[in-house]
Amino acid sequence: MRQYNERVVLQALRMHGALPKAELARVTGLTAQTIGLITTRLEEDGLLLRHDPVRGRIGQPSIPLTLDPDGAYAIGIKIGRRSTDALLVDFNGKVRKRLSLSYAFPDAAELLPAVSQQLRTLRRSLGARSSRLVGVGVAAPFQMGGWHRMLGLSSQQSEQWNSIDLAAQVQAMIDVPVSFARDTSAACVAELLLGRGRDIKSFLYLFVDTFVGGGLVLHSQPHFGVRGNAGAVASLPVNLAQPGAVPEQLVRHASLWDLEQHYQQHGLDPSAAYDARSLEAPYRDHTSPWIRSAANALAHCIVSGTAVVDVDAVVMDGSLAPAALESLLAQTAQALDSYNWEGLWRPALHAGSIGSDARALGGALLPLHANFAPDRETFLKAA
C-alpha cells in the first residue's frame, strides 16, 4: 500500500506538474500527514525537487514539489521498417539524447549490433548517473516481415525477422530490464502520458507511418488486448468479402508505403513521403490524391472502431510532415461527414502532439511507467 501511494503521488505530479502538499492531498485523496511522509521519502530517494516558496497569500507560504528530471532515466528504441531511433529520456519524459539510423529495410545481422552500440553510447552519456537507468523499452511491429510482398521482400527475409525475439535480443545487450510493445501501442502510451491523453479519458489512436497502425486507451489506461494487439487497424478490411475475392486491408489505403510507390513510379525520392517535400512540387501532385484516398479509408476505420468501442475521441499522428498531417486530419474530418452515424456517437478528432518520436518515446515510457506509475490491478492479482 505504501508503494502504491508513492506511485499515486508521482503520477499526480507527472500529470499536473508542480504542486504544493495541500494540493497533492486534494488531487490524490490522501491525508496531509500521508502526503508529508511520502514526499519526504521520495525526496530522500532523489525523485522529487522542492521549488522556492510561493508567498503573498494568507498563512504559511506554499512550497511546490515537482519530479526531479534526474531521478530516473530510460531508453526507448523504435525499430521500424524504414529507420531505428534510440532516445534517452529523463524522469519528466524529456528527450536528453537521440540516435537514429535510416535504411530501405533493416538487415538483422547489421541492425542488431548497431542497436547494441546505440545502447552503450546512450548509457555512457549518463556518466555518474548511469545507476539511475531503470530500463529499456523496445517498440517495433509484432511482425517486422509482415506484408512482405508489399515491401518487395522474399519469404525468407520475412521469416528471418518474424522469428526474432527482439526483446530477448536487446535484453542480452544490457543488464537492466527490457520491455516490449507493438510500435503503435507504444506511441499511444506516449500520447496518453505526455500528450492529448491528459485531457481525454478514452480514445482510439491512429498512427500513419510506413504501415498505418493504432492503439487504444480506455478510462485513462492503455488497453493492449489479450495478445498486445489491440488497435491493430492495419488489418481492418475496407470492403465486404465476395466469393473468390478477399477484401483489401486498411494498410493498403492509408500507409505512407503507398505514397512511396507513387513517388517511385514517377522517378521521385520515396523518402520525401516523410518530410516537407511531400507538399512541394513535383511531389504534391501525388501527395494530394493520396491524402484524399487515405482520409476516406481512415474515416471508414474511425466509424468501424467507434461502433465496436465507444470512445470520447480519436487521436491521429504519424511520421509525415506536420503540414501533411494537418491536411490529412482535415480531410478525414470532412470524409466522416459522408458516413451514416445513426446509432453512434461521433467522436471528436484531434491531431496527436508527439509526432514521429512517439514510438521511441513511448518505448522509453514503458519502463518508467512500470517502475513508478500506480497499477490499479495490484490488489486484484492472485498470489
Stockholm file with secondary structure:
# STOCKHOLM 1.0

chainA/1-383         MRQYNERVVLQALRMHGALPKAELARVTGLTAQTIGLITTRLEEDGLLLRHDPVRGRIGQPSIPLTLDPDGAYAIGIKIGRRSTDALLVDFNGKVRKRLSLSYAFPDAAELLPAVSQQLRTLRRSLGARSSRLVGVGVAAPFQMGGWHRMLGLSSQQSEQWNSIDLAAQVQAMIDVPVSFARDTSAACVAELLLGRGRDIKSFLYLFVDTFVGGGLVLHSQPHFGVRGNAGAVASLPVNLAQPGAVPEQLVRHASLWDLEQHYQQHGLDPSAAYDARSLEAPYRDHTSPWIRSAANALAHCIVSGTAVVDVDAVVMDGSLAPAALESLLAQTAQALDSYNWEGLWRPALHAGSIGSDARALGGALLPLHANFAPDRETFLKAA
#=GR chainA/1-383 SS CHHHHHHHHHHHHHHHCSBCHHHHHHHHCCCHHHHHHHHHHHHHTTCEEECCCBCSSSSSCBCCEEECTTSCEEEEEEECSSEEEEEEEETTSCEEEEEEEECSSCCHHHHHHHHHHHHHHHHHTTGGGGGGEEEEEEEECSCTTTTHHHHTCCHHHHHHHHTCCHHHHHHTTCSSCEEEEEHHHHHHHHHHHHSGGGTCSSEEEEEESSSCEEEEEETTEECCCTTSCTTCGGGCBSSCCBTTBCCCBGGGTSCHHHHHHHHHHTTCCGGGGGSGGGGSTTTHHHHHHHHHHHHHHHHHHHHHHHHHSCCSEEEEEESSCHHHHHHHHHHHHHHHTTSCCTTSCCCEEEECSSGGGHHHHHHHHHHHHHHHSCCTTTTTSCC
#=GC SS_cons         CHHHHHHHHHHHHHHHCSBCHHHHHHHHCCCHHHHHHHHHHHHHTTCEEECCCBCSSSSSCBCCEEECTTSCEEEEEEECSSEEEEEEEETTSCEEEEEEEECSSCCHHHHHHHHHHHHHHHHHTTGGGGGGEEEEEEEECSCTTTTHHHHTCCHHHHHHHHTCCHHHHHHTTCSSCEEEEEHHHHHHHHHHHHSGGGTCSSEEEEEESSSCEEEEEETTEECCCTTSCTTCGGGCBSSCCBTTBCCCBGGGTSCHHHHHHHHHHTTCCGGGGGSGGGGSTTTHHHHHHHHHHHHHHHHHHHHHHHHHSCCSEEEEEESSCHHHHHHHHHHHHHHHTTSCCTTSCCCEEEECSSGGGHHHHHHHHHHHHHHHSCCTTTTTSCC
//
